[in-house]
Amino acid sequence: MEYFADLHVHIGTAKNRPVKITASRQLTIKNIFNACLTMKGIDIIGIVDCASPPVIDEIKELIKKGELKELKGGGLSYREKITVILGAEIETSEDAGAAHVVAFFPYFQQMCEFSMAMASHITNIYLSSQRAHLNAYQLLDIVNGLGGKLIPAHIFTPFKSFYGNCYDRLYHAFKEKYDQISAVELGLSSDTDFADTIGELSSKTFLSNSDAHSIEKIAREYNRLSLKAPDFENLFDALIANGNNDNYVVANYGIDPRLGKYHRTRCLKCGYIAEEKPPVLECPCCHSKDIVPGVLDRITIISDYKHPVHPAGRPPYIYQIPLEFIPGLGKKSLKKLIDVFGSEMNVLQFAEEQELANVVGETIARKIILSRQGLLHLKAGGGGHYGKIIM
């Protein structure tokens, strides 16, 4: 069967305590589950703050109540409708800076043990995405020893990522353990075409996840998977196999990289976002070198090929603009669409243009279809500012 999976969603609060400081307080475990069921159409959700003790306590309570049940193949089933994959985002200490990774574990007890293990390496284990006094090479041994899997997160962003600010090659982080990394997360400002200009990534499966810091951002990027069963074992078999057996990634869905917050270089002095041919390492307007380098600009520097070289079996990357980006589509209209079609996924993927027009009018319906076809005009974002749809 096929399933939609978003494997990078944060929690804002648990047990009335902050967990991810930059995340919305509305991002609670129950609100995430409810959003997946009633709005988003996500079947497998990866929650990446599960090493935080308050989150562990809430999960334990839900297990005792019978609302969460451990699956034999790993993961937790919420009311037999959603599979929950337990993850923990950790900031590693590399020689050249910091990078984010997500450690995933199949069973609740393993996550509890990981939390206890990391408490001696992190100043405040109660908060998520905290700096560990470990590098990725060292962390991988801890995760493997507990039966988990490690995935490098948003690998190209200019802050706290392996390619963005630490290494020219991911191999340098993991050395002889490089083959133990089966997949990498691309991030909002890149896509498969960009990543496949780097030769060492040809052996890695690509994931497109939301890194959601609010309910609305869940499933702005996601993955379509063909799995024998929606559990941890089959999910990670799909990431290792990359299309070679019954478990595989069918497609990655993500926003056009130009809509991402870090696609092009942005000047911190005058605010100009580069439109010139990459790489841009100095502001073309005021000539300041105080910039936030763009993902496209960085990839241009470190790439092996001018054009992407896709390995056999690489799934397609399908551009899909989240409904919140569609000009003129407000919250009331969005609610109408979800009420009629059941989920954002159905609106984005399956609803016909006339069906959409019957609910929100021809103009907005046409915009949704054009976004599905990748035909909207876009202005690139950069330096922490999202790109825009130009009408």
Residue, then its C-alpha position, 0 to 999 in steps of 0.5 A: m500500500e501507499y502512505f504519505a509520510d512527514l518525518h520531521v515535525h516539532i512539538g512546542t509544549a508538553k506537560n505545560r513545559p516548552v519543548k521546541i522554543t521556536a515552535s508554536r505552543q499549539l504544537t502539542i502531541k494531540n494537536i499534531f495527531n488531530a491535524c494529521l487525521t482531520m486536515k493534512g492526510i498524513d499517514i506516518i508522522g515523525i515527531v522529532d522532540c521525543a527525547s524531551p522528558p515531558v514528551i516521554d511522559e505524555i507518550k507514556e500516558l497515551i500508551k497506558k490509555g491505549e491510544l498509542k500502541e506499539l507496533k511489532g515492526g516498530g513505531l506507535s499506532y495512534r488509534e490504528k489510524i496514524t503511525v508515529i515514528l519516535g525521533a529526536e533532533i540533536e545539534t552536533s558539534e563539528d569542527a567548523g560549526a554545528a549541524h542537525v541530525v534526527a535520531f529515530f528509534p523503533y520502540f519507546q523504551q529505546m527512546c527513553e534510553f537514548s534520552m538518558a544517554m544524551a542527558s550527559h552530553i546536553t546541558n538541558i535535555y528538556l529542550s529539543s534540538q540542543r547542542a550536544h558535546l558530541n560530533a555526528y561521528q560519535l553520535l552515530d555510535i550511540v544511536n546504532g548501539l540502541g537500535g536506532k537510525l540517524i538521518p542528517a537534517h536539512i543538509f543544505t541550509p546555511f545554518k546548522s547543516f552539514y553542507g551549509n556551514c560544516y563540510d564540503r562533503l558529508y563523508h568528512a563527518f562520518k568517514e568510514k561510517y558513511d555507508q551507515i547513513s541510508a538517507v538525508e533530508l533535503g530541506l525546503s530550499s533545495d530539491t533532488d536536482f540540486a542534491d544530485t549534482i553532488g556525487e557522494l549523495s548518489s547512494k543516499t535516499f532523499l527525504s522531503n519533510s516539513d520541519a514544521h514549527s506550527i500546525e499549518k506547516i505540517a506536510r508542506e513537504y512530505n514523502r509518498l511511500s510504498l510499504k508492506a506495512p506502515d511501521f518502522e521496519n518497513l519504513f527504513d527498509a524503504l530508505i535503504a532499498n531505494g526502490n529495489n523491493d516491495n518497500y520504496v519511496v514513490a516520490n518526494y513532494g516539496i515546495d519549489p526551492r525558490l519559495g524556501k527561506y534560504h534559496r538565494t543569498r541575502c544581504l544583511k545590510c540592505g536586504y537585497i535577495a540575489e537574482e544574479k547568476p550564482p554563486v553570489l558572495e557579495c551584495p550586488c547592490c551595496h557590496s557588503k559581504d555581510i550576507v546569508p549565503g543561499v542554498l543555490d549559491r552554496i551548491t554551485i560552489i561545492s557541486d561535482y556536476k553542472h547538471p544533476v546526475h540521477p542514479a537509477g531508481r531515484p524517485p521523482y521530486i514533485y513540486q507542490i505549493p502549500l495551500e497557505f502560499i496561494p494568494g487569495l486563499g484565506k482560512k475560511s476558504l481553506k476550511k471549506l476545501i478541507d470540509v468538502f475534500g477531507s484533507e489538504m492532501n486531497v485538495l493538492q493532489f486529487a481534486e479536479e479543477q471544476e470540483l475546486a471551483n465549485v467550492v472556492g471559485e474559478t480564480i483560486a481553483r485555477k491557481i491551485i491547479l497551476s501550482r500543481q503543474g508548477l506553472l506559477h511565477l515565483k520570486a526567490g526567497g533568502g536569508g530567512h525570508y520565504g519566496k513569493i508567488i507573483m501574480 
